[in-house]
Amino acid sequence: PTYAARESGIEGGSAYDLYMKLKKKKDACLYMEGYGAAADYIKTRLSKNGMILLLGAGKIESVADMLFNR
């Protein structure tokens, strides 16, 4: 989901809007409906000694929690 701190939403600036713009330029772009779906996707593709970098705002750390607690 799109995280807004103090500002109101920007038209065309949602996570889904960004996904649609990136997808036009790069096929490797994915959109997930929530943190749980993202964690499930990552978990099935991350190798034993693999590394992942999570960047975001809001509750993005919950993805790391889900990866280590599932």
CHARMM internal coordinates of N, CA and C (Angstrom, degrees):
IC EDIT
DIST 1 N 1 CA 1.4639
DIST 1 CA 1 C 1.5256
ANGL 1 N 1 CA 1 C 111.66
DIST 1 C 2 N 1.2965
ANGL 1 CA 1 C 2 N 115.12
DIHE 1 N 1 CA 1 C 2 N 155.44
DIST 2 N 2 CA 1.4485
ANGL 1 C 2 N 2 CA 120.81
DIHE 1 CA 1 C 2 N 2 CA 178.96
DIST 2 CA 2 C 1.5201
ANGL 2 N 2 CA 2 C 109.07
DIHE 1 C 2 N 2 CA 2 C -78.50
DIST 2 C 3 N 1.3155
ANGL 2 CA 2 C 3 N 116.21
DIHE 2 N 2 CA 2 C 3 N 131.24
DIST 3 N 3 CA 1.4592
ANGL 2 C 3 N 3 CA 122.02
DIHE 2 CA 2 C 3 N 3 CA -178.90
DIST 3 CA 3 C 1.5242
ANGL 3 N 3 CA 3 C 108.82
DIHE 2 C 3 N 3 CA 3 C -102.10
DIST 3 C 4 N 1.3073
ANGL 3 CA 3 C 4 N 116.52
DIHE 3 N 3 CA 3 C 4 N 122.46
DIST 4 N 4 CA 1.4689
ANGL 3 C 4 N 4 CA 121.17
DIHE 3 CA 3 C 4 N 4 CA 176.89
DIST 4 CA 4 C 1.5265
ANGL 4 N 4 CA 4 C 107.38
DIHE 3 C 4 N 4 CA 4 C -113.72
DIST 4 C 5 N 1.3004
ANGL 4 CA 4 C 5 N 117.25
DIHE 4 N 4 CA 4 C 5 N 124.93
DIST 5 N 5 CA 1.4623
ANGL 4 C 5 N 5 CA 120.93
DIHE 4 CA 4 C 5 N 5 CA -179.44
DIST 5 CA 5 C 1.5252
ANGL 5 N 5 CA 5 C 108.69
DIHE 4 C 5 N 5 CA 5 C -77.31
DIST 5 C 6 N 1.2887
ANGL 5 CA 5 C 6 N 117.25
DIHE 5 N 5 CA 5 C 6 N -82.69
DIST 6 N 6 CA 1.4650
ANGL 5 C 6 N 6 CA 121.29
DIHE 5 CA 5 C 6 N 6 CA -179.32
DIST 6 CA 6 C 1.5124
ANGL 6 N 6 CA 6 C 112.61
DIHE 5 C 6 N 6 CA 6 C -113.95
DIST 6 C 7 N 1.3074
ANGL 6 CA 6 C 7 N 115.11
DIHE 6 N 6 CA 6 C 7 N -19.80
DIST 7 N 7 CA 1.4581
ANGL 6 C 7 N 7 CA 118.50
DIHE 6 CA 6 C 7 N 7 CA -177.45
DIST 7 CA 7 C 1.5266
ANGL 7 N 7 CA 7 C 110.54
DIHE 6 C 7 N 7 CA 7 C -82.55
DIST 7 C 8 N 1.3048
ANGL 7 CA 7 C 8 N 114.79
DIHE 7 N 7 CA 7 C 8 N 157.48
DIST 8 N 8 CA 1.4637
ANGL 7 C 8 N 8 CA 118.97
DIHE 7 CA 7 C 8 N 8 CA 175.35
DIST 8 CA 8 C 1.5270
ANGL 8 N 8 CA 8 C 108.02
DIHE 7 C 8 N 8 CA 8 C -81.89
DIST 8 C 9 N 1.3077
ANGL 8 CA 8 C 9 N 116.49
DIHE 8 N 8 CA 8 C 9 N 164.42
DIST 9 N 9 CA 1.4558
ANGL 8 C 9 N 9 CA 120.58
DIHE 8 CA 8 C 9 N 9 CA -178.70
DIST 9 CA 9 C 1.5195
ANGL 9 N 9 CA 9 C 113.01
DIHE 8 C 9 N 9 CA 9 C -59.13
DIST 9 C 10 N 1.3072
ANGL 9 CA 9 C 10 N 115.53
DIHE 9 N 9 CA 9 C 10 N 149.79
DIST 10 N 10 CA 1.4586
ANGL 9 C 10 N 10 CA 122.01
DIHE 9 CA 9 C 10 N 10 CA 178.32
DIST 10 CA 10 C 1.5212
ANGL 10 N 10 CA 10 C 107.72
DIHE 9 C 10 N 10 CA 10 C -105.19
DIST 10 C 11 N 1.3114
ANGL 10 CA 10 C 11 N 116.92
DIHE 10 N 10 CA 10 C 11 N 128.09
DIST 11 N 11 CA 1.4591
ANGL 10 C 11 N 11 CA 120.34
DIHE 10 CA 10 C 11 N 11 CA -179.75
DIST 11 CA 11 C 1.5248
ANGL 11 N 11 CA 11 C 109.78
DIHE 10 C 11 N 11 CA 11 C -58.49
DIST 11 C 12 N 1.3301
ANGL 11 CA 11 C 12 N 116.30
DIHE 11 N 11 CA 11 C 12 N 127.42
DIST 12 N 12 CA 1.4538
ANGL 11 C 12 N 12 CA 121.42
DIHE 11 CA 11 C 12 N 12 CA -178.58
DIST 12 CA 12 C 1.5180
ANGL 12 N 12 CA 12 C 113.20
DIHE 11 C 12 N 12 CA 12 C 81.75
DIST 12 C 13 N 1.3320
ANGL 12 CA 12 C 13 N 117.55
DIHE 12 N 12 CA 12 C 13 N 7.97
DIST 13 N 13 CA 1.4544
ANGL 12 C 13 N 13 CA 121.26
DIHE 12 CA 12 C 13 N 13 CA -176.10
DIST 13 CA 13 C 1.5110
ANGL 13 N 13 CA 13 C 114.84
DIHE 12 C 13 N 13 CA 13 C -111.71
DIST 13 C 14 N 1.3148
ANGL 13 CA 13 C 14 N 118.18
DIHE 13 N 13 CA 13 C 14 N 18.25
DIST 14 N 14 CA 1.4646
ANGL 13 C 14 N 14 CA 120.14
DIHE 13 CA 13 C 14 N 14 CA 178.67
DIST 14 CA 14 C 1.5237
ANGL 14 N 14 CA 14 C 110.12
DIHE 13 C 14 N 14 CA 14 C -78.88
DIST 14 C 15 N 1.3103
ANGL 14 CA 14 C 15 N 116.30
DIHE 14 N 14 CA 14 C 15 N 166.79
DIST 15 N 15 CA 1.4633
ANGL 14 C 15 N 15 CA 121.02
DIHE 14 CA 14 C 15 N 15 CA 177.76
DIST 15 CA 15 C 1.5276
ANGL 15 N 15 CA 15 C 110.29
DIHE 14 C 15 N 15 CA 15 C -58.53
DIST 15 C 16 N 1.3169
ANGL 15 CA 15 C 16 N 116.58
DIHE 15 N 15 CA 15 C 16 N -40.34
DIST 16 N 16 CA 1.4607
ANGL 15 C 16 N 16 CA 119.93
DIHE 15 CA 15 C 16 N 16 CA -179.68
DIST 16 CA 16 C 1.5328
ANGL 16 N 16 CA 16 C 111.01
DIHE 15 C 16 N 16 CA 16 C -67.60
DIST 16 C 17 N 1.3291
ANGL 16 CA 16 C 17 N 116.84
DIHE 16 N 16 CA 16 C 17 N -39.57
DIST 17 N 17 CA 1.4723
ANGL 16 C 17 N 17 CA 120.25
DIHE 16 CA 16 C 17 N 17 CA 177.12
DIST 17 CA 17 C 1.5240
ANGL 17 N 17 CA 17 C 110.44
DIHE 16 C 17 N 17 CA 17 C -60.94
DIST 17 C 18 N 1.3287
ANGL 17 CA 17 C 18 N 116.40
DIHE 17 N 17 CA 17 C 18 N -44.22
DIST 18 N 18 CA 1.4595
ANGL 17 C 18 N 18 CA 120.86
DIHE 17 CA 17 C 18 N 18 CA 178.50
DIST 18 CA 18 C 1.5297
ANGL 18 N 18 CA 18 C 110.62
DIHE 17 C 18 N 18 CA 18 C -61.85
DIST 18 C 19 N 1.3118
ANGL 18 CA 18 C 19 N 116.50
DIHE 18 N 18 CA 18 C 19 N -44.09
DIST 19 N 19 CA 1.4670
ANGL 18 C 19 N 19 CA 121.42
DIHE 18 CA 18 C 19 N 19 CA 176.95
DIST 19 CA 19 C 1.5303
ANGL 19 N 19 CA 19 C 110.88
DIHE 18 C 19 N 19 CA 19 C -55.98
DIST 19 C 20 N 1.3161
ANGL 19 CA 19 C 20 N 116.94
DIHE 19 N 19 CA 19 C 20 N -47.83
DIST 20 N 20 CA 1.4599
ANGL 19 C 20 N 20 CA 120.67
DIHE 19 CA 19 C 20 N 20 CA -177.88
DIST 20 CA 20 C 1.5309
ANGL 20 N 20 CA 20 C 111.02
DIHE 19 C 20 N 20 CA 20 C -62.39
DIST 20 C 21 N 1.3172
ANGL 20 CA 20 C 21 N 117.76
DIHE 20 N 20 CA 20 C 21 N -38.52
DIST 21 N 21 CA 1.4657
ANGL 20 C 21 N 21 CA 121.09
DIHE 20 CA 20 C 21 N 21 CA 179.27
DIST 21 CA 21 C 1.5249
ANGL 21 N 21 CA 21 C 110.86
DIHE 20 C 21 N 21 CA 21 C -69.29
DIST 21 C 22 N 1.3400
ANGL 21 CA 21 C 22 N 116.89
DIHE 21 N 21 CA 21 C 22 N -42.62
DIST 22 N 22 CA 1.4620
ANGL 21 C 22 N 22 CA 120.56
DIHE 21 CA 21 C 22 N 22 CA 179.43
DIST 22 CA 22 C 1.5200
ANGL 22 N 22 CA 22 C 111.87
DIHE 21 C 22 N 22 CA 22 C -67.91
DIST 22 C 23 N 1.3214
ANGL 22 CA 22 C 23 N 116.57
DIHE 22 N 22 CA 22 C 23 N -38.17
DIST 23 N 23 CA 1.4615
ANGL 22 C 23 N 23 CA 121.33
DIHE 22 CA 22 C 23 N 23 CA -177.93
DIST 23 CA 23 C 1.5287
ANGL 23 N 23 CA 23 C 110.92
DIHE 22 C 23 N 23 CA 23 C -60.22
DIST 23 C 24 N 1.3083
ANGL 23 CA 23 C 24 N 117.24
DIHE 23 N 23 CA 23 C 24 N -32.76
DIST 24 N 24 CA 1.4681
ANGL 23 C 24 N 24 CA 120.59
DIHE 23 CA 23 C 24 N 24 CA 178.88
DIST 24 CA 24 C 1.5240
ANGL 24 N 24 CA 24 C 111.45
DIHE 23 C 24 N 24 CA 24 C -64.87
DIST 24 C 25 N 1.3293
ANGL 24 CA 24 C 25 N 117.27
DIHE 24 N 24 CA 24 C 25 N -26.98
DIST 25 N 25 CA 1.4576
ANGL 24 C 25 N 25 CA 121.63
DIHE 24 CA 24 C 25 N 25 CA -177.49
DIST 25 CA 25 C 1.5206
ANGL 25 N 25 CA 25 C 113.83
DIHE 24 C 25 N 25 CA 25 C -102.63
DIST 25 C 26 N 1.3292
ANGL 25 CA 25 C 26 N 117.65
DIHE 25 N 25 CA 25 C 26 N -22.30
DIST 26 N 26 CA 1.4648
ANGL 25 C 26 N 26 CA 121.16
DIHE 25 CA 25 C 26 N 26 CA -174.57
DIST 26 CA 26 C 1.5218
ANGL 26 N 26 CA 26 C 109.85
DIHE 25 C 26 N 26 CA 26 C -145.09
DIST 26 C 27 N 1.3211
ANGL 26 CA 26 C 27 N 116.71
DIHE 26 N 26 CA 26 C 27 N 124.33
DIST 27 N 27 CA 1.4622
ANGL 26 C 27 N 27 CA 120.67
DIHE 26 CA 26 C 27 N 27 CA -178.51
DIST 27 CA 27 C 1.5225
ANGL 27 N 27 CA 27 C 113.57
DIHE 26 C 27 N 27 CA 27 C -71.74
DIST 27 C 28 N 1.3229
ANGL 27 CA 27 C 28 N 118.15
DIHE 27 N 27 CA 27 C 28 N -18.72
DIST 28 N 28 CA 1.4617
ANGL 27 C 28 N 28 CA 121.47
DIHE 27 CA 27 C 28 N 28 CA -174.68
DIST 28 CA 28 C 1.5240
ANGL 28 N 28 CA 28 C 113.06
DIHE 27 C 28 N 28 CA 28 C -84.73
DIST 28 C 29 N 1.2847
ANGL 28 CA 28 C 29 N 118.25
DIHE 28 N 28 CA 28 C 29 N 18.06
DIST 29 N 29 CA 1.4555
ANGL 28 C 29 N 29 CA 122.53
DIHE 28 CA 28 C 29 N 29 CA -178.48
DIST 29 CA 29 C 1.5291
ANGL 29 N 29 CA 29 C 109.43
DIHE 28 C 29 N 29 CA 29 C -94.42
DIST 29 C 30 N 1.3295
ANGL 29 CA 29 C 30 N 116.72
DIHE 29 N 29 CA 29 C 30 N 133.42
DIST 30 N 30 CA 1.4601
ANGL 29 C 30 N 30 CA 121.92
DIHE 29 CA 29 C 30 N 30 CA 179.31
DIST 30 CA 30 C 1.5181
ANGL 30 N 30 CA 30 C 110.47
DIHE 29 C 30 N 30 CA 30 C -124.32
DIST 30 C 31 N 1.3260
ANGL 30 CA 30 C 31 N 116.41
DIHE 30 N 30 CA 30 C 31 N 154.48
DIST 31 N 31 CA 1.4601
ANGL 30 C 31 N 31 CA 122.02
DIHE 30 CA 30 C 31 N 31 CA 175.19
DIST 31 CA 31 C 1.5113
ANGL 31 N 31 CA 31 C 107.72
DIHE 30 C 31 N 31 CA 31 C -124.73
DIST 31 C 32 N 1.3210
ANGL 31 CA 31 C 32 N 116.23
DIHE 31 N 31 CA 31 C 32 N 130.08
DIST 32 N 32 CA 1.4625
ANGL 31 C 32 N 32 CA 121.81
DIHE 31 CA 31 C 32 N 32 CA 178.41
DIST 32 CA 32 C 1.5252
ANGL 32 N 32 CA 32 C 108.44
DIHE 31 C 32 N 32 CA 32 C -116.46
DIST 32 C 33 N 1.3090
ANGL 32 CA 32 C 33 N 117.03
DIHE 32 N 32 CA 32 C 33 N 143.90
DIST 33 N 33 CA 1.4589
ANGL 32 C 33 N 33 CA 121.55
DIHE 32 CA 32 C 33 N 33 CA -178.01
DIST 33 CA 33 C 1.5274
ANGL 33 N 33 CA 33 C 113.41
DIHE 32 C 33 N 33 CA 33 C -73.05
DIST 33 C 34 N 1.3103
ANGL 33 CA 33 C 34 N 117.35
DIHE 33 N 33 CA 33 C 34 N -19.49
DIST 34 N 34 CA 1.4582
ANGL 33 C 34 N 34 CA 118.56
DIHE 33 CA 33 C 34 N 34 CA -178.42
DIST 34 CA 34 C 1.5138
ANGL 34 N 34 CA 34 C 111.62
DIHE 33 C 34 N 34 CA 34 C -167.24
DIST 34 C 35 N 1.3185
ANGL 34 CA 34 C 35 N 115.65
DIHE 34 N 34 CA 34 C 35 N 176.25
DIST 35 N 35 CA 1.4589
ANGL 34 C 35 N 35 CA 121.18
DIHE 34 CA 34 C 35 N 35 CA -177.80
DIST 35 CA 35 C 1.5328
ANGL 35 N 35 CA 35 C 112.02
DIHE 34 C 35 N 35 CA 35 C -64.83
DIST 35 C 36 N 1.3090
ANGL 35 CA 35 C 36 N 117.75
DIHE 35 N 35 CA 35 C 36 N -36.92
DIST 36 N 36 CA 1.4649
ANGL 35 C 36 N 36 CA 121.06
DIHE 35 CA 35 C 36 N 36 CA 179.31
DIST 36 CA 36 C 1.5140
ANGL 36 N 36 CA 36 C 111.81
DIHE 35 C 36 N 36 CA 36 C -62.65
DIST 36 C 37 N 1.3198
ANGL 36 CA 36 C 37 N 116.73
DIHE 36 N 36 CA 36 C 37 N -43.14
DIST 37 N 37 CA 1.4655
ANGL 36 C 37 N 37 CA 120.70
DIHE 36 CA 36 C 37 N 37 CA 178.50
DIST 37 CA 37 C 1.5207
ANGL 37 N 37 CA 37 C 110.52
DIHE 36 C 37 N 37 CA 37 C -64.88
DIST 37 C 38 N 1.3303
ANGL 37 CA 37 C 38 N 116.76
DIHE 37 N 37 CA 37 C 38 N -39.04
DIST 38 N 38 CA 1.4663
ANGL 37 C 38 N 38 CA 120.45
DIHE 37 CA 37 C 38 N 38 CA 178.58
DIST 38 CA 38 C 1.5267
ANGL 38 N 38 CA 38 C 110.41
DIHE 37 C 38 N 38 CA 38 C -65.30
DIST 38 C 39 N 1.3210
ANGL 38 CA 38 C 39 N 117.15
DIHE 38 N 38 CA 38 C 39 N -44.39
DIST 39 N 39 CA 1.4718
ANGL 38 C 39 N 39 CA 120.88
DIHE 38 CA 38 C 39 N 39 CA 179.58
DIST 39 CA 39 C 1.5265
ANGL 39 N 39 CA 39 C 110.85
DIHE 38 C 39 N 39 CA 39 C -62.62
DIST 39 C 40 N 1.3150
ANGL 39 CA 39 C 40 N 117.42
DIHE 39 N 39 CA 39 C 40 N -42.19
DIST 40 N 40 CA 1.4739
ANGL 39 C 40 N 40 CA 120.78
DIHE 39 CA 39 C 40 N 40 CA 178.65
DIST 40 CA 40 C 1.5253
ANGL 40 N 40 CA 40 C 110.50
DIHE 39 C 40 N 40 CA 40 C -62.27
DIST 40 C 41 N 1.3029
ANGL 40 CA 40 C 41 N 117.41
DIHE 40 N 40 CA 40 C 41 N -43.61
DIST 41 N 41 CA 1.4578
ANGL 40 C 41 N 41 CA 121.95
DIHE 40 CA 40 C 41 N 41 CA -179.96
DIST 41 CA 41 C 1.5302
ANGL 41 N 41 CA 41 C 110.67
DIHE 40 C 41 N 41 CA 41 C -62.28
DIST 41 C 42 N 1.3212
ANGL 41 CA 41 C 42 N 116.14
DIHE 41 N 41 CA 41 C 42 N -47.83
DIST 42 N 42 CA 1.4647
ANGL 41 C 42 N 42 CA 121.22
DIHE 41 CA 41 C 42 N 42 CA -179.71
DIST 42 CA 42 C 1.5218
ANGL 42 N 42 CA 42 C 110.49
DIHE 41 C 42 N 42 CA 42 C -62.94
DIST 42 C 43 N 1.3019
ANGL 42 CA 42 C 43 N 117.47
DIHE 42 N 42 CA 42 C 43 N -44.20
DIST 43 N 43 CA 1.4678
ANGL 42 C 43 N 43 CA 122.74
DIHE 42 CA 42 C 43 N 43 CA -176.45
DIST 43 CA 43 C 1.5346
ANGL 43 N 43 CA 43 C 111.32
DIHE 42 C 43 N 43 CA 43 C -58.69
DIST 43 C 44 N 1.3010
ANGL 43 CA 43 C 44 N 117.37
DIHE 43 N 43 CA 43 C 44 N -37.56
DIST 44 N 44 CA 1.4704
ANGL 43 C 44 N 44 CA 120.18
DIHE 43 CA 43 C 44 N 44 CA -178.36
DIST 44 CA 44 C 1.5239
ANGL 44 N 44 CA 44 C 112.60
DIHE 43 C 44 N 44 CA 44 C -77.26
DIST 44 C 45 N 1.3262
ANGL 44 CA 44 C 45 N 117.56
DIHE 44 N 44 CA 44 C 45 N -12.91
DIST 45 N 45 CA 1.4611
ANGL 44 C 45 N 45 CA 120.53
DIHE 44 CA 44 C 45 N 45 CA -175.41
DIST 45 CA 45 C 1.5291
ANGL 45 N 45 CA 45 C 114.80
DIHE 44 C 45 N 45 CA 45 C -117.25
DIST 45 C 46 N 1.3095
ANGL 45 CA 45 C 46 N 117.56
DIHE 45 N 45 CA 45 C 46 N -9.12
DIST 46 N 46 CA 1.4529
ANGL 45 C 46 N 46 CA 121.50
DIHE 45 CA 45 C 46 N 46 CA -177.62
DIST 46 CA 46 C 1.5251
ANGL 46 N 46 CA 46 C 110.06
DIHE 45 C 46 N 46 CA 46 C -85.22
DIST 46 C 47 N 1.3234
ANGL 46 CA 46 C 47 N 116.70
DIHE 46 N 46 CA 46 C 47 N 127.15
DIST 47 N 47 CA 1.4588
ANGL 46 C 47 N 47 CA 120.37
DIHE 46 CA 46 C 47 N 47 CA 179.56
DIST 47 CA 47 C 1.5261
ANGL 47 N 47 CA 47 C 110.18
DIHE 46 C 47 N 47 CA 47 C -76.73
DIST 47 C 48 N 1.3362
ANGL 47 CA 47 C 48 N 116.04
DIHE 47 N 47 CA 47 C 48 N 166.59
DIST 48 N 48 CA 1.4592
ANGL 47 C 48 N 48 CA 121.47
DIHE 47 CA 47 C 48 N 48 CA -175.39
DIST 48 CA 48 C 1.5242
ANGL 48 N 48 CA 48 C 112.47
DIHE 47 C 48 N 48 CA 48 C -54.38
DIST 48 C 49 N 1.2899
ANGL 48 CA 48 C 49 N 118.22
DIHE 48 N 48 CA 48 C 49 N -44.99
DIST 49 N 49 CA 1.4647
ANGL 48 C 49 N 49 CA 121.67
DIHE 48 CA 48 C 49 N 49 CA 179.74
DIST 49 CA 49 C 1.5189
ANGL 49 N 49 CA 49 C 112.04
DIHE 48 C 49 N 49 CA 49 C -104.10
DIST 49 C 50 N 1.3188
ANGL 49 CA 49 C 50 N 116.00
DIHE 49 N 49 CA 49 C 50 N 21.32
DIST 50 N 50 CA 1.4583
ANGL 49 C 50 N 50 CA 120.77
DIHE 49 CA 49 C 50 N 50 CA -178.56
DIST 50 CA 50 C 1.5153
ANGL 50 N 50 CA 50 C 112.18
DIHE 49 C 50 N 50 CA 50 C -72.86
DIST 50 C 51 N 1.3039
ANGL 50 CA 50 C 51 N 114.99
DIHE 50 N 50 CA 50 C 51 N 170.57
DIST 51 N 51 CA 1.4559
ANGL 50 C 51 N 51 CA 121.67
DIHE 50 CA 50 C 51 N 51 CA -178.83
DIST 51 CA 51 C 1.5237
ANGL 51 N 51 CA 51 C 108.54
DIHE 50 C 51 N 51 CA 51 C -133.49
DIST 51 C 52 N 1.3051
ANGL 51 CA 51 C 52 N 115.00
DIHE 51 N 51 CA 51 C 52 N 144.14
DIST 52 N 52 CA 1.4600
ANGL 51 C 52 N 52 CA 120.55
DIHE 51 CA 51 C 52 N 52 CA 177.06
DIST 52 CA 52 C 1.5177
ANGL 52 N 52 CA 52 C 108.89
DIHE 51 C 52 N 52 CA 52 C -135.14
DIST 52 C 53 N 1.3057
ANGL 52 CA 52 C 53 N 116.21
DIHE 52 N 52 CA 52 C 53 N 143.95
DIST 53 N 53 CA 1.4596
ANGL 52 C 53 N 53 CA 122.69
DIHE 52 CA 52 C 53 N 53 CA 177.17
DIST 53 CA 53 C 1.5211
ANGL 53 N 53 CA 53 C 106.79
DIHE 52 C 53 N 53 CA 53 C -116.42
DIST 53 C 54 N 1.3229
ANGL 53 CA 53 C 54 N 116.85
DIHE 53 N 53 CA 53 C 54 N 121.34
DIST 54 N 54 CA 1.4549
ANGL 53 C 54 N 54 CA 121.95
DIHE 53 CA 53 C 54 N 54 CA 177.91
DIST 54 CA 54 C 1.5232
ANGL 54 N 54 CA 54 C 108.89
DIHE 53 C 54 N 54 CA 54 C -106.21
DIST 54 C 55 N 1.3085
ANGL 54 CA 54 C 55 N 116.03
DIHE 54 N 54 CA 54 C 55 N 124.55
DIST 55 N 55 CA 1.4564
ANGL 54 C 55 N 55 CA 121.63
DIHE 54 CA 54 C 55 N 55 CA 178.07
DIST 55 CA 55 C 1.5191
ANGL 55 N 55 CA 55 C 108.51
DIHE 54 C 55 N 55 CA 55 C -124.73
DIST 55 C 56 N 1.2894
ANGL 55 CA 55 C 56 N 116.15
DIHE 55 N 55 CA 55 C 56 N 137.69
DIST 56 N 56 CA 1.4488
ANGL 55 C 56 N 56 CA 118.59
DIHE 55 CA 55 C 56 N 56 CA 178.27
DIST 56 CA 56 C 1.5077
ANGL 56 N 56 CA 56 C 111.51
DIHE 55 C 56 N 56 CA 56 C 167.23
DIST 56 C 57 N 1.2915
ANGL 56 CA 56 C 57 N 115.39
DIHE 56 N 56 CA 56 C 57 N -167.96
DIST 57 N 57 CA 1.4574
ANGL 56 C 57 N 57 CA 121.79
DIHE 56 CA 56 C 57 N 57 CA 179.14
DIST 57 CA 57 C 1.5183
ANGL 57 N 57 CA 57 C 108.00
DIHE 56 C 57 N 57 CA 57 C -133.47
DIST 57 C 58 N 1.2849
ANGL 57 CA 57 C 58 N 116.11
DIHE 57 N 57 CA 57 C 58 N 176.54
DIST 58 N 58 CA 1.4517
ANGL 57 C 58 N 58 CA 119.38
DIHE 57 CA 57 C 58 N 58 CA -179.55
DIST 58 CA 58 C 1.5133
ANGL 58 N 58 CA 58 C 110.37
DIHE 57 C 58 N 58 CA 58 C 75.01
DIST 58 C 59 N 1.3017
ANGL 58 CA 58 C 59 N 117.26
DIHE 58 N 58 CA 58 C 59 N -127.27
DIST 59 N 59 CA 1.4655
ANGL 58 C 59 N 59 CA 122.99
DIHE 58 CA 58 C 59 N 59 CA -175.28
DIST 59 CA 59 C 1.5269
ANGL 59 N 59 CA 59 C 112.46
DIHE 58 C 59 N 59 CA 59 C -102.35
DIST 59 C 60 N 1.3272
ANGL 59 CA 59 C 60 N 118.01
DIHE 59 N 59 CA 59 C 60 N 32.97
DIST 60 N 60 CA 1.4624
ANGL 59 C 60 N 60 CA 121.11
DIHE 59 CA 59 C 60 N 60 CA -177.41
DIST 60 CA 60 C 1.5222
ANGL 60 N 60 CA 60 C 112.00
DIHE 59 C 60 N 60 CA 60 C -57.27
DIST 60 C 61 N 1.3407
ANGL 60 CA 60 C 61 N 117.50
DIHE 60 N 60 CA 60 C 61 N -29.20
DIST 61 N 61 CA 1.4627
ANGL 60 C 61 N 61 CA 119.66
DIHE 60 CA 60 C 61 N 61 CA 179.50
DIST 61 CA 61 C 1.5265
ANGL 61 N 61 CA 61 C 112.27
DIHE 60 C 61 N 61 CA 61 C -64.64
DIST 61 C 62 N 1.3154
ANGL 61 CA 61 C 62 N 117.33
DIHE 61 N 61 CA 61 C 62 N -17.41
DIST 62 N 62 CA 1.4594
ANGL 61 C 62 N 62 CA 119.91
DIHE 61 CA 61 C 62 N 62 CA 178.15
DIST 62 CA 62 C 1.5309
ANGL 62 N 62 CA 62 C 111.37
DIHE 61 C 62 N 62 CA 62 C -65.57
DIST 62 C 63 N 1.3320
ANGL 62 CA 62 C 63 N 117.80
DIHE 62 N 62 CA 62 C 63 N -25.82
DIST 63 N 63 CA 1.4701
ANGL 62 C 63 N 63 CA 120.57
DIHE 62 CA 62 C 63 N 63 CA 176.21
DIST 63 CA 63 C 1.5259
ANGL 63 N 63 CA 63 C 109.26
DIHE 62 C 63 N 63 CA 63 C -64.76
DIST 63 C 64 N 1.3266
ANGL 63 CA 63 C 64 N 117.21
DIHE 63 N 63 CA 63 C 64 N -44.71
DIST 64 N 64 CA 1.4711
ANGL 63 C 64 N 64 CA 120.50
DIHE 63 CA 63 C 64 N 64 CA 177.43
DIST 64 CA 64 C 1.5216
ANGL 64 N 64 CA 64 C 110.15
DIHE 63 C 64 N 64 CA 64 C -61.69
DIST 64 C 65 N 1.3261
ANGL 64 CA 64 C 65 N 117.06
DIHE 64 N 64 CA 64 C 65 N -42.92
DIST 65 N 65 CA 1.4673
ANGL 64 C 65 N 65 CA 120.18
DIHE 64 CA 64 C 65 N 65 CA 177.75
DIST 65 CA 65 C 1.5218
ANGL 65 N 65 CA 65 C 111.29
DIHE 64 C 65 N 65 CA 65 C -58.97
DIST 65 C 66 N 1.3134
ANGL 65 CA 65 C 66 N 116.46
DIHE 65 N 65 CA 65 C 66 N -42.94
DIST 66 N 66 CA 1.4631
ANGL 65 C 66 N 66 CA 120.96
DIHE 65 CA 65 C 66 N 66 CA 179.96
DIST 66 CA 66 C 1.5312
ANGL 66 N 66 CA 66 C 111.02
DIHE 65 C 66 N 66 CA 66 C -65.54
DIST 66 C 67 N 1.3219
ANGL 66 CA 66 C 67 N 117.41
DIHE 66 N 66 CA 66 C 67 N -37.90
DIST 67 N 67 CA 1.4619
ANGL 66 C 67 N 67 CA 120.69
DIHE 66 CA 66 C 67 N 67 CA -179.68
DIST 67 CA 67 C 1.5290
ANGL 67 N 67 CA 67 C 111.73
DIHE 66 C 67 N 67 CA 67 C -66.10
DIST 67 C 68 N 1.3111
ANGL 67 CA 67 C 68 N 116.98
DIHE 67 N 67 CA 67 C 68 N -38.65
DIST 68 N 68 CA 1.4602
ANGL 67 C 68 N 68 CA 120.34
DIHE 67 CA 67 C 68 N 68 CA -176.43
DIST 68 CA 68 C 1.5160
ANGL 68 N 68 CA 68 C 113.34
DIHE 67 C 68 N 68 CA 68 C -88.78
DIST 68 C 69 N 1.3200
ANGL 68 CA 68 C 69 N 117.84
DIHE 68 N 68 CA 68 C 69 N -16.98
DIST 69 N 69 CA 1.4572
ANGL 68 C 69 N 69 CA 120.57
DIHE 68 CA 68 C 69 N 69 CA -177.56
DIST 69 CA 69 C 1.5176
ANGL 69 N 69 CA 69 C 114.20
DIHE 68 C 69 N 69 CA 69 C -106.70
DIST 69 C 70 N 1.3208
ANGL 69 CA 69 C 70 N 118.15
DIHE 69 N 69 CA 69 C 70 N 4.16
DIST 70 N 70 CA 1.4679
ANGL 69 C 70 N 70 CA 120.54
DIHE 69 CA 69 C 70 N 70 CA 178.81
DIST 70 CA 70 C 1.4988
ANGL 70 N 70 CA 70 C 110.56
DIHE 69 C 70 N 70 CA 70 C -99.50
END
COOR INIT
IC SEED 1 N 1 CA 1 C
IC BUILD
